[in-house]
Amino acid sequence: MTEPVLPRTGIAVDVHAFADDQECAAAEDGLVPLWLAGLYWPGERGLSGHSDGDVVAHAAADALFSAAGCGDLGSNFGVDRPDMKGASGLRILAEAAEIVSRAGFTPGNIAVQLVGQKPKFAPRRDEAQAALTRAAGCSVTVSATTSDHLGFTGRGEGLTAVATALVIPTP
């Protein structure tokens, strides 16, 4: 009797602070660009990070790693990889999906909750979900909420994303 092939789930959290004044001063136009959920958000202050700081894409990728038992963002894309300096969240998510596939899993779906006061996410939700879905090779949904002006995100100091992913072992 063979054991049934059961899906596996993973969870991840990613947090990044908004770029500080020194980082913005060093940027070409005085503003670090915001990349969030695979999209560029013109006129918004970007996030600090080794890559583009895209908390939504990073949490999605890390949830895939968690579900497949393939380490985490740091072990796969850490600062010891100079090629990841400034890398896009979509690149990270696509490479994570490839790593998970090579490990014998098919990504099933990813759900991400974005927490922050700004930017207003709802007007670009469909566009973001489409970009993330293309990168991950599976359905990615994103919901967003504020933290009612409480804590790190509520004070407008940065953004947080929490993600869950489902992967299916490849027979």
GUVOKOL-431031 format. One record per residue (C-alpha): x, y, z. Coordinates in steps of 0.05 Angstrom, whole numbers, padded with zeros to 5 digits, always signed. Example, Ala and Ser with C-alpha at 12.3 -4.5 7.8 and 13.67 -1.06 7.14 Angstrom:
<vomars>
+00246-00090+00156/+00273-00021+00143/
</vomars>
This chain:
<vomars>
+00000+00000+00000/+00029+00067-00020/+00021+00128+00022/-00022+00184-00007/+00014+00243-00036/-00005+00300+00011/+00006+00373-00001/+00053+00411+00045/+00044+00481+00072/+00094+00534+00092/+00091+00601+00125/+00137+00662+00123/+00142+00733+00147/+00184+00789+00115/+00195+00858+00144/+00232+00918+00116/+00240+00989+00140/+00229+01047+00093/+00295+01075+00067/+00324+01128+00113/+00344+01198+00093/+00416+01178+00081/+00396+01122+00033/+00349+01170-00004/+00404+01223-00009/+00449+01172-00042/+00395+01153-00093/+00398+01184-00163/+00335+01226-00156/+00335+01232-00080/+00284+01176-00069/+00296+01102-00064/+00243+01070-00109/+00188+01028-00077/+00181+00959-00107/+00122+00922-00076/+00087+00859-00099/+00129+00861-00162/+00107+00931-00181/+00141+00999-00181/+00104+01051-00140/+00124+01120-00166/+00131+01175-00115/+00133+01128-00055/+00193+01118-00010/+00226+01051-00022/+00247+00998+00027/+00316+00983+00054/+00346+00916+00037/+00401+00877+00002/+00354+00866-00057/+00295+00912-00074/+00262+00900-00006/+00196+00875-00036/+00165+00845+00026/+00107+00813-00012/+00150+00776-00062/+00201+00758-00008/+00149+00729+00039/+00118+00690-00019/+00186+00660-00037/+00203+00644+00035/+00136+00609+00044/+00151+00564-00016/+00218+00547+00016/+00184+00532+00082/+00133+00486+00050/+00185+00447+00011/+00237+00445+00066/+00288+00481+00022/+00317+00529+00073/+00298+00602+00072/+00313+00668+00037/+00378+00677+00074/+00405+00608+00058/+00385+00613-00016/+00394+00687-00031/+00436+00716+00025/+00483+00775+00025/+00539+00727+00007/+00510+00727-00063/+00532+00793-00095/+00489+00778-00156/+00427+00788-00111/+00446+00860-00093/+00386+00900-00117/+00352+00838-00146/+00278+00845-00160/+00227+00810-00117/+00199+00777-00179/+00267+00748-00196/+00273+00721-00125/+00203+00691-00128/+00215+00659-00196/+00282+00630-00173/+00249+00604-00109/+00196+00568-00150/+00251+00536-00192/+00289+00513-00130/+00226+00484-00101/+00211+00448-00167/+00281+00419-00170/+00271+00393-00099/+00211+00353-00124/+00151+00398-00109/+00100+00435-00152/+00078+00502-00124/+00003+00500-00114/-00015+00569-00090/+00010+00626-00046/-00031+00675-00004/+00002+00738+00023/-00023+00789+00074/+00010+00858+00068/+00010+00900+00131/+00024+00975+00127/-00007+01044+00126/+00015+01060+00055/+00016+01055-00003/-00058+01042-00016/-00055+00972-00045/-00126+00957-00069/-00124+00997-00134/-00065+00956-00159/-00083+00888-00129/-00101+00854-00195/-00038+00879-00229/+00005+00856-00171/-00028+00787-00167/-00017+00777-00242/+00057+00795-00237/+00068+00750-00176/+00029+00693-00207/+00072+00695-00270/+00136+00695-00229/+00115+00638-00182/+00082+00594-00235/+00021+00586-00190/-00036+00628-00164/-00014+00684-00117/-00066+00725-00080/-00052+00786-00039/-00095+00819+00014/-00075+00882+00051/-00090+00914+00118/-00066+00969+00163/-00046+00960+00235/-00091+01017+00259/-00030+01061+00269/+00000+01012+00320/+00072+00988+00321/+00126+00991+00268/+00079+00989+00208/+00028+01034+00241/+00079+01089+00252/+00096+01086+00178/+00166+01060+00190/+00161+01002+00142/+00120+00943+00116/+00108+00871+00136/+00082+00813+00095/+00059+00745+00120/+00052+00689+00069/+00028+00617+00066/+00044+00570+00009/+00020+00502-00012/+00065+00455-00051/+00050+00385-00078/+00104+00331-00080/+00119+00312-00151/+00108+00236-00158/
</vomars>
